[in-house]
Amino acid sequence: MENEAAKLYCPNEYCQAANPLTHKFCQRCSTPLPKRYLWAVGDNLSLGSPGEILADRYLVIGQSILFDLKPGLLPQIPELDNLQKLKAYLKLIPYRLHIPQIYGVLTVNPEQLQPEILLLEKPPLLVDGTGTQVHLCSQLTTVWGNASSIRQINWLWQLAHLWQPFLTEGVASSLLNSHLLRVEGGLVRLLELHLDSEPAPTLSQLGEFWQPLLKDAKPAVAEFIKQISDSLIQGKINSSEQLITVLDQGLAQLGTACTGRTSPAQTTIKIVTQTNTGPSRQRNEDACYPPSGVVVSKPPQQTALAIVCDGIGGHEGGNIASTLAIETIQQQVIELTSVPYNNIDPLLLLNDLEQAVALVNDKISQRNDTEHRQGRQRMGTTLVMALPIAHEMYITHIGDSRAYWITRHGCYQVTLDDDVASREVRLGYAVYREALQHSGSGSLVQALGMSKSASLHPTAQRFIIDEDAVFLLTSDGLSDFDRVEEYWETEILPILAGDTNIENVAQRLIEIANTKNGHDNVTIALLHYQVQYSEPNLTLNADIHTISSSKTVDLTPKITNDTVLDNSHQQTQVIPETKLTRTSQLPLQLLVILGVLLASGSLGYWIKMQRQLPSQENPPPTSLEKQQDSSPQVTQTPAP
């Protein structure tokens, strides 16, 4: 990095020792040293020469690339008022797999026209093992011709999913800029976001942007992509929902070719789970499937499924709730996937997975009601589940148990915690690192069993797997304090190189959770996904005419503002506040019938009163008088 005097300071507030930039752990206290490379947003920036240090903190690596020498300190936070561009980053945080997030701002010279420079974290960068060489990831258009047919369709499929949310936030033109579109293996990532000008970008422009890709498209998909781009330009495909449906057709055909008996392509999956009470808890409220220590391989098994549940600490019966969730949902999922791959509709399966979570929620909630559990006595649980099918991975979650996707290119958190901090960011109120500093930032806004399913918003996602990968499901016993981000490279990545196996890694992660954290139960599931792909001997065709314009895909991020649960390390409690309710919509005919019945009842009551003796001026209160509910209420606010 061309500055031998530059030092990386330990983030441990009790240490803060200076370390060489190449060290992975503090030489004094052994704390992992975060390597945060940042992207500075701005046109024609002049940050200085490589090796210079800005604001006594940021080391210049190259044009627009900085390195934070003091990662333990909170960066300077930008003002969010009237800054639409910043709001787009925040509201699109559910898509942070593709978008770098706001880290802070850097003030270089207050007298300049642009005194504050926006800094983005986790940009699409390639860093060598020593950390001395840092480069931007390749542009999608540059490496397009080297990609397999399934990866080419996968990249377009990801862009199609981003189109509508980007259009809503006024940044869809970013998807038409080849300089911004980068790729890390099979993942599309953007360098930054650009605001749209008037008029807003159109799908026709997207089709025109895709047309130059045709000359380097693989033979199996070249005609398919041409038909799609032509249909976009001509307006035959006039919504992102239709576009996604067409691309799903191509993925299904390629998947069938890859999973056919005569195909040389093979997909193998190995799963192992581990759960542990931890050093500071008396009982284990977590649960997992398959049972802890059991190894499952597909093939020979027909179905592969992994689930991690974290019974909410401090609530009575958290272990009952997590176990009940495991028993119920694994039965539901096995039924959903008991059909051949060709008969599975991805959109319907995503909806069915969310409905399965709702069923689990109702079972736990009904048991709470049956046992008259109120307030903190109610049992609840988080849930994260991985369902691999052919070349696809379905991730479903609710609460703050997480899923991570590890490839040779990086470690990506694919779930977003259902907590107060994430909600504040999604609503555009705060930058994530700032939101984490607020009191109650880790309080859950939803979990299974705490309320009716009508107010529940589980998240089900689908990913296309076109290279070897490891998925990690974990409770917060491991993920708290960024332990996964700190140890994935040394502990999990060797699985992909064949240097270790998932059984040993699972045990090692439990040890890290207990020694580095140790405040909670810990449960993990590891899924090793191995893919061998060869180009299919077929030509795909897009069946545009059979796609109904009424078929829709829910692309709107779910913003949960429901039950707020305190998810502190000591205990989880319901935060008592006033409950807000929505007025239900009743059909007009029902209102008329109710009005007639009410009038009849009133008339009958008046006649009865007339027949009674007038001496009863102060009748005793009836035993059916409604009692006031003294149990604490939970915060429930309507979604915007």
GIFENRA-V965056 format. One record per residue. N is the residue number from 1. OMEGA is omega in whole degrees, -180 to 180 (* if undefined). Layout:
N,OMEGA
N,OMEGA
This chain:
1,169
2,174
3,-177
4,180
5,-180
6,-179
7,177
8,-173
9,-178
10,179
11,178
12,-175
13,179
14,-179
15,179
16,179
17,176
18,-177
19,171
20,-174
21,-177
22,-178
23,177
24,179
25,-180
26,-178
27,179
28,-173
29,177
30,175
31,176
32,-178
33,179
34,176
35,-175
36,175
37,-172
38,177
39,179
40,-175
41,177
42,179
43,176
44,179
45,174
46,-176
47,-177
48,-179
49,176
50,-178
51,178
52,179
53,-179
54,177
55,179
56,-174
57,-171
58,180
59,179
60,179
61,179
62,180
63,178
64,179
65,-180
66,178
67,-177
68,-180
69,-178
70,-174
71,179
72,-179
73,177
74,179
75,175
76,-174
77,-180
78,171
79,-173
80,-176
81,174
82,178
83,-174
84,-178
85,179
86,180
87,-180
88,177
89,-176
90,-176
91,178
92,-180
93,174
94,180
95,-176
96,171
97,-177
98,-171
99,173
100,-177
101,-178
102,177
103,-179
104,177
105,179
106,176
107,-178
108,-179
109,-177
110,-177
111,180
112,178
113,178
114,-174
115,-180
116,179
117,-179
118,179
119,179
120,178
121,-178
122,174
123,180
124,-178
125,173
126,-179
127,180
128,-174
129,-179
130,-178
131,-177
132,-180
133,-177
134,-180
135,172
136,172
137,-176
138,173
139,179
140,-178
141,-178
142,-175
143,-178
144,-175
145,-180
146,-176
147,176
148,-179
149,-179
150,177
151,178
152,178
153,179
154,179
155,179
156,179
157,177
158,178
159,179
160,179
161,-179
162,-170
163,-175
164,178
165,177
166,179
167,179
168,-178
169,175
170,-179
171,-177
172,178
173,177
174,-179
175,178
176,-176
177,-176
178,179
179,-178
180,-175
181,-180
182,179
183,171
184,-174
185,-180
186,-174
187,174
188,179
189,-179
190,-180
191,178
192,179
193,175
194,179
195,179
196,170
197,179
198,-6
199,-178
200,178
201,-178
202,176
203,176
204,177
205,177
206,177
207,178
208,180
209,-180
210,-174
211,180
212,179
213,-173
214,-174
215,180
216,178
217,179
218,-177
219,-177
220,-174
221,-176
222,-180
223,178
224,-180
225,178
226,179
227,180
228,-179
229,177
230,-180
231,176
232,-179
233,-177
234,179
235,177
236,169
237,-173
238,175
239,178
240,178
241,178
242,-179
243,179
244,-180
245,179
246,180
247,176
248,176
249,-180
250,179
251,179
252,179
253,178
254,179
255,178
256,179
257,-177
258,-177
259,179
260,-176
261,-178
262,-178
263,176
264,-179
265,-180
266,175
267,178
268,-176
269,176
270,-175
271,172
272,178
273,174
274,173
275,-176
276,-179
277,-177
278,-173
279,-173
280,-179
281,-179
282,179
283,-178
284,179
285,177
286,174
287,-178
288,174
289,-4
290,179
291,-175
292,178
293,-179
294,178
295,180
296,178
297,176
298,-9
299,11
300,-180
301,-179
302,-177
303,174
304,-178
305,177
306,-179
307,173
308,177
309,179
310,175
311,-171
312,-175
313,178
314,176
315,177
316,176
317,177
318,178
319,177
320,-179
321,-178
322,179
323,178
324,179
325,180
326,-176
327,-175
328,-171
329,-180
330,176
331,179
332,-175
333,179
334,177
335,-179
336,-174
337,-178
338,179
339,178
340,-179
341,-178
342,-176
343,-178
344,174
345,-175
346,-178
347,177
348,180
349,177
350,178
351,179
352,179
353,177
354,178
355,177
356,177
357,178
358,178
359,177
360,-180
361,-179
362,180
363,180
364,-179
365,178
366,178
367,175
368,-179
369,-180
370,-179
371,176
372,177
373,180
374,175
375,-177
376,177
377,-179
378,179
379,-179
380,-180
381,168
382,178
383,168
384,-171
385,178
386,-180
387,177
388,177
389,-179
390,-178
391,-177
392,175
393,177
394,179
395,179
396,-179
397,170
398,-176
399,-177
400,168
401,-166
402,169
403,176
404,179
405,-177
406,173
407,177
408,-177
409,-178
410,178
411,-173
412,173
413,-173
414,175
415,177
416,-177
417,174
418,-179
419,-176
420,-179
421,180
422,179
423,179
424,179
425,-178
426,179
427,178
428,-176
429,-173
430,170
431,-171
432,-178
433,175
434,-179
435,-180
436,-179
437,-176
438,177
439,179
440,-177
441,-179
442,179
443,-180
444,174
445,174
446,175
447,-178
448,173
449,-174
450,180
451,180
452,-177
453,179
454,-180
455,-177
456,-179
457,176
458,180
459,175
460,-178
461,-180
462,-180
463,177
464,-177
465,180
466,176
467,180
468,-178
469,171
470,173
471,177
472,170
473,-176
474,169
475,-175
476,174
477,176
478,-171
479,178
480,178
481,173
482,-178
483,179
484,179
485,-178
486,-169
487,-175
488,-174
489,-178
490,-173
491,-173
492,-178
493,179
494,176
495,-177
496,178
497,-179
498,-177
499,178
500,179
501,-173
502,178
503,179
504,-179
505,179
506,179
507,180
508,179
509,175
510,178
511,179
512,180
513,-177
514,-177
515,-178
516,176
517,174
518,-176
519,-171
520,168
521,177
522,178
523,180
524,169
525,177
526,176
527,178
528,-176
529,179
530,-175
531,171
532,-173
533,172
534,-176
535,-179
536,178
537,-180
538,177
539,-178
540,174
541,-179
542,180
543,-173
544,-170
545,-177
546,-177
547,179
548,178
549,180
550,180
551,-174
552,176
553,180
554,-179
555,-177
556,178
557,179
558,179
559,-175
560,179
561,-168
562,-176
563,177
564,-179
565,177
566,-175
567,178
568,-176
569,-178
570,-177
571,177
572,-178
573,175
574,177
575,-178
576,174
577,-180
578,-179
579,177
580,179
581,177
582,176
583,-179
584,179
585,-180
586,177
587,-178
588,-179
589,180
590,178
591,179
592,-180
593,179
594,179
595,179
596,180
597,180
598,180
599,179
600,180
601,179
602,180
603,179
604,180
605,-179
606,179
607,180
608,-179
609,-180
610,-178
611,-178
612,178
613,-178
614,-177
615,-177
616,-179
617,-178
618,-178
619,179
620,-180
621,179
622,180
623,180
624,-180
625,-175
626,178
627,177
628,180
629,-178
630,-179
631,-179
632,179
633,179
634,-180
635,178
636,180
637,-177
638,176
639,-178
640,*
